[in-house]
Each structure stands twice: as structure tokens, then as C-alpha cells.
Amino acid sequence: MRPVKVPEPQERPPMTRATDQPAPERPTADLGPTVADLFPDVTSDAARRLIISAVASFAERGYHATTTRHISEGAGLSSAAMYVHFPTKEQVLFEAGKVGHEGVLAAIREAVAEHTDPRDRMRELVRAFTLWHARHHTMCRVAQYELAALSPEHHAIIAEIRRQTEHFVREEIRRGVDSGAFVVPDVTTAALAVLSMGIDVARWYLPGRSVDAEQLADRYAELAASMLRTRPRS
Amino acid sequence: MRPVKVPEPQERPPMTRATDQPAPERPTADLGPTVADLFPDVTSDAARRLIISAVASFAERGYHATTTRHISEGAGLSSAAMYVHFPTKEQVLFEAGKVGHEGVLAAIREAVAEHTDPRDRMRELVRAFTLWHARHHTMCRVAQYELAALSPEHHAIIAEIRRQTEHFVREEIRRGVDSGAFVVPDVTTAALAVLSMGIDVARWYLPGRSVDAEQLADRYAELAASMLRTRPRS
């Protein structure tokens, strides 16, 4: 658009590069204790390590400031090794986001499966949803906050998984309302609030900061039950 | 660390630059209708426009991929104009984050000021908190998600404002519990849940997507009242 290319001013003098300094509040590279369990379908150990390295770097530096070398070397591989397994950095972000979004949907489906009463199903749903976001908080932050960096095709795939998760929570609440177990002003808004409680855990959760993940999950299940004005069983 | 500098592989071919493509789900550059009201203390119109331009670019491209030229030209100024008003890009992020975090604290303090009953105060608090995050959703996303890019000194200032906000919400709930207005399993966890409901609005809110901001604020106030098991007035 501009006919003359003005040299880009130096933005970050070497001594004050903000991203070289540790984040004061949380160790962003902490992927949680169970991250390896997230990739049952990624059979190559190198590919798994590359995704884990990428997520740590995206969380620490941001997606755009992460280079393919960061990803490769963070996985203990040579600087261009990422290209052996993934065509682009965006593909790694997509794989990580897909695993994260599919994982939480599978977790809540599994959590409710053994129960029929809406009260029990919602308790287990909120517990599983909260636990997921606490345990995989770094992965979840990347999956949530770097969505805009995905290609439209990949974004559409992730958005569809998210819609399924939102739909699942909404339908659980709706069935509870229909059966008289819950009383809410509006099913859609109640579902948004339940989802937000859990998703936002990934933003603030730090292992050891306040409550542990299991305790948090129990308390959130209790708070959600109150929020949905859960009626006693008849 | 490495003795030989390997050329950085091309990461984003020109035709597939993800950030040049519109985000499928939301117009990230939308700063909300009242963004100009956020800067009563920034007396220079150019400085205000620079902050607004920076927030739009941070939301669209991410902090690290935003250049000082993006910021200056987005404000309708020449490419190096940012430096007339701000020493660094990080300073603009800090000013935006400070305005955002101070603004929401001021908003909830003002909202409760005219009320004494904990039920009324909490309703107005949740209303104001929800409205803030809906109206200023782009600013809030930047303020929340780009915190790690701040210098330690600036991060500490923002973290202190956040602590005051969290403390304020927690103490409102505690007073309500002490007076018998609310019944919660744990004040700290209940405060986290109330804060998360509101903060996460900035992540998903899109004007015109589902409910309008006022309606959402009313429903969230009602849901929070249920969550805190608000007792009838004696």
C-alpha cells in the first residue's frame, strides 16, 4: 500500500525482551502431569514430543513468536526436525488444539455415561470438565487463546468440536430442566456459565496455588448444582 | 548456545498467512461501543488512538506479531509516530492493560456503592462485571491473554490491581455469608467461580451472537445469586 518501505524501528532492545524474562505468576511451560496420555493416536514419539514442545513454546512466547526451531529443539531434536513430522507450525497448533478439544468432549461424555439421573450426570460432567482444564491448563490456554492463528479450514474443524461440547452441556441442562431436576432462567445462558467456570480454570489455575484439582472439581460441581437450582430427588 | 546459525525455515508462505485471513468467528478488532470512555486520563487524542489501534492489533495478530508500524498506522499516523507518545510497544500494552484492569475494579466498586444488602450488592457487582467484559471484550482479551508479555515491573502493577479485584469480590461474598445472605461451601472457590463467569465472557462474547449485554448481565446476576444459594431477606 505504501510506496516507500520505511525501516522497521527496533522494538525490543536486547536487554529488555519481555519474553526472555520469566512470567512472574506461573510457569507457562508446565503441561501438567498427564500430558503424554493426551496423544494415544500419535504413534511417533518424536511427533508427540514436538507437539508438547510446541504447546510449551506457544504458551510461553505466543504462537507468532515461536519458531520451528524452538519447537524442534524443545523436543530435543535438530532445528529443522519439525518438518519431518509436520508441514507447518500451524499444523502443529491444529493437532494440539484438536487433541485438546476432542479430549475434553470425550472426558465429559465418559464421565456421565454411567449415570442416568440429571443431578448425577451434571455433577460428573462439571467434575470432569474442571479437572480437564486444571490438569491440562497450559494446553487449554493455547487451544483457547491461539484459535485465531488457525487456517480457516482448521478453525472450522475445531469450532465444530467446540459446538458439540457446548451442545452437550446445553442438552444435559435442558434434560434436567425438563425432568424437574434443575430450574434455570434460560438454558443457553446457564450452559454458558457452566462452561465458563470450567474453561476459565485454565487461565488462572496453578498447581499448588490454592486448592488441588480434585478438590476444586468437587467444589465446582457443588457450585454448579446450586447455580442450576438443583431440586431434591423425588 | 549453538555455534552455527542455521537459517530459519520459511514458516508461513505468503498465500497462507493465517493472520491475514479473517477470524471465522468474531471480528477481533471490534473494541466495543464505549472504548473512548476508557481513557479519561489520556489527554492526547493521538495517544488514545494509538492505544486503541494497539489493542485492535494485539487482538488480531497477537502482541509479538504486532509491529510499532501496525500501531502507528492503525491510528492514522505515520509509521514511527508511536514513539512520540510511548517509549516501547510494551508500554502501550501496559497502558491498555492498566486502563482495562483499573476500569473493571472501578466499575464494580461504583456498582455496589449505593446498596447495603449483600444480595443487592452482589447483583449489581455481577451485572457491572459482566457488562464490562461484554462491552470491552476485545480490550479484556488482550488484557487477560497478553499478560505474559509485560515486563516484570509492569506485570506486578497489573497483578496488584487484579488481586484487589479478586479481594473485593471475595470480601463481598464473605460479608454475605457472615450475614446469612449466602451459603457457600468455600468463599474463595465461590469467588473464583463468580469471577470466571464474568471474565470468560470476554472470550466468547460477540455482539449480536446470542443475548445482548444487558440481558446477559441480568441473567448472570440471577445465576450467581443461585450459585451463592442466596437466602430470602428476613
Interface residues (C-beta under 8 A of the other chain):
Chain A: R2 V6 E8 P9 E11 R12 T16 A18 T19 Q21 A23 P24 E25 T28 E60 R61 G62 Y63 H64 A65 T67 T68 R69 S79 A80 Y83 T88 K89 E90 Q144 Y145 E146 L147 A148 A149 L150 S151 P152 H155 A156 A159 V184 P185 D186 T188 T189 A190 L192 A193 L195 S196 M197 I199 D200 V201 R203 W204 S210 V211 L216 R219 Y220 E222 L223 A224 S226 M227 L228 R229
Chain B: R2 V6 E8 P9 E11 R12 T16 A18 T19 Q21 A23 P24 E25 T28 E60 R61 G62 Y63 H64 A65 T67 T68 R69 S79 A80 Y83 T88 K89 E90 Q144 Y145 E146 L147 A148 A149 L150 S151 P152 H155 A156 A159 V184 P185 D186 T188 T189 A190 L192 A193 L195 S196 M197 I199 D200 V201 R203 W204 S210 V211 L216 R219 Y220 E222 L223 A224 S226 M227 L228 R229
